Amino acid sequence: MEAFVEKGNLFLLYSGLLKEKQRQIYEYHILEDMSFTEIGLEMGITRQAAQAVFRKADEKLKFIEENLHLAEKWLSIRRCAEEIQNKARDAEIKALAGEIIHGI
C-alpha cells in the first residue's frame, strides 16, 4: 500500500514532466485503478504495451524524485505541520498549520 501511495504522490508532483501517453496510462493505473488489460482496451494497445509504457513512466518519476527530492521534502513539511498542529495551544497557530497541511 505504501508503494502505491508513493507512486500517487510522485504522479501528482511530476506528471507534467511525462509524455501524454505515459501520463494517461499512469493515471489510469494508479488513480483510476485500471488493470493493464483495461488500459489496453481503452487506448487500443496491447496489455504488454500499456505495462511497458507504465514501467518507463514509473522509472522516469523515480529518477526525477531521486534528483529533486520534492516528495521527500513535501512529506517532511507535512509531518512538521501536523506536529505543530497537535502541540499548539493557540487556535490561530493550529489553523495556520492546518492550512499548510491542506495546502500541500
C-alpha positions as CSV (number, residue, x, y, z in Angstrom):
1,M,0.0,0.0,0.0
2,E,2.8,2.4,0.8
3,A,4.4,2.0,-2.6
4,F,1.0,2.7,-4.2
5,V,0.7,5.9,-2.2
6,E,4.2,6.9,-3.1
7,K,3.5,6.4,-6.8
8,G,0.4,8.5,-6.5
9,N,2.4,11.3,-4.8
10,L,5.1,11.2,-7.4
11,F,2.5,11.4,-10.1
12,L,0.8,14.4,-8.5
13,L,4.1,16.2,-8.2
14,Y,5.7,15.3,-11.6
15,S,3.0,14.2,-14.0
16,G,3.6,17.3,-16.1
17,L,7.0,16.0,-17.0
18,L,5.7,12.8,-18.5
19,K,4.7,12.4,-22.2
20,E,1.0,12.4,-22.7
21,K,0.7,8.7,-23.3
22,Q,2.8,7.9,-20.2
23,R,0.7,10.4,-18.1
24,Q,-2.6,8.9,-19.3
25,I,-1.5,5.2,-18.6
26,Y,-0.1,6.1,-15.2
27,E,-3.2,8.0,-14.3
28,Y,-5.4,5.1,-15.4
29,H,-3.4,2.5,-13.5
30,I,-2.6,4.5,-10.3
31,L,-5.5,6.9,-9.8
32,E,-8.3,5.0,-11.5
33,D,-7.1,1.5,-10.5
34,M,-7.4,0.1,-14.0
35,S,-5.6,-3.1,-15.0
36,F,-3.2,-3.1,-17.9
37,T,-5.7,-5.1,-19.9
38,E,-8.4,-2.5,-19.3
39,I,-6.0,0.3,-20.2
40,G,-5.0,-1.5,-23.4
41,L,-8.6,-1.9,-24.4
42,E,-9.3,1.8,-23.6
43,M,-6.3,3.0,-25.5
44,G,-6.3,0.5,-28.4
45,I,-2.9,-1.0,-27.4
46,T,-1.9,-4.4,-26.0
47,R,-1.7,-5.1,-22.3
48,Q,2.1,-5.6,-22.7
49,A,2.4,-2.2,-24.4
50,A,0.4,-0.5,-21.6
51,Q,2.6,-2.2,-19.0
52,A,5.8,-1.2,-20.8
53,V,4.8,2.5,-21.0
54,F,3.8,2.4,-17.3
55,R,7.1,1.0,-16.3
56,K,9.0,3.7,-18.3
57,A,6.9,6.4,-16.7
58,D,7.5,4.9,-13.3
59,E,11.2,4.8,-13.8
60,K,11.2,8.4,-15.0
61,L,9.2,9.6,-12.0
62,K,11.6,7.8,-9.6
63,F,14.6,9.3,-11.4
64,I,13.2,12.8,-11.1
65,E,12.4,12.3,-7.4
66,E,15.9,10.9,-6.8
67,N,17.3,14.1,-8.2
68,L,14.9,16.7,-6.9
69,H,13.6,15.2,-3.6
70,L,10.4,17.2,-3.7
71,A,8.2,14.4,-2.5
72,E,10.6,13.8,0.4
73,K,10.6,17.5,1.3
74,W,6.8,17.7,0.9
75,L,6.3,14.8,3.4
76,S,8.7,16.3,5.8
77,I,6.9,19.7,5.8
78,R,3.6,17.9,6.2
79,R,4.8,15.9,9.2
80,C,6.2,19.1,10.8
81,A,2.9,21.0,10.3
82,E,1.0,18.1,11.7
83,E,3.2,18.1,14.8
84,I,2.8,21.8,15.2
85,Q,-1.0,21.4,14.9
86,N,-1.1,18.7,17.5
87,K,1.1,20.5,20.0
88,A,-0.1,24.1,19.5
89,R,-2.5,25.6,22.1
90,D,-3.2,28.7,20.2
91,A,-6.1,28.4,17.8
92,E,-4.5,30.7,15.2
93,I,-1.3,28.6,15.1
94,K,-3.4,25.4,14.8
95,A,-5.3,27.0,11.9
96,L,-2.1,28.0,10.1
97,A,-0.7,24.5,10.5
98,G,-3.9,23.2,9.1
99,E,-3.6,25.5,6.1
100,I,-0.1,24.2,5.5
101,I,-1.2,20.5,5.7
102,H,-4.2,21.0,3.4
103,G,-2.3,23.4,1.0
104,I,0.5,20.9,0.3
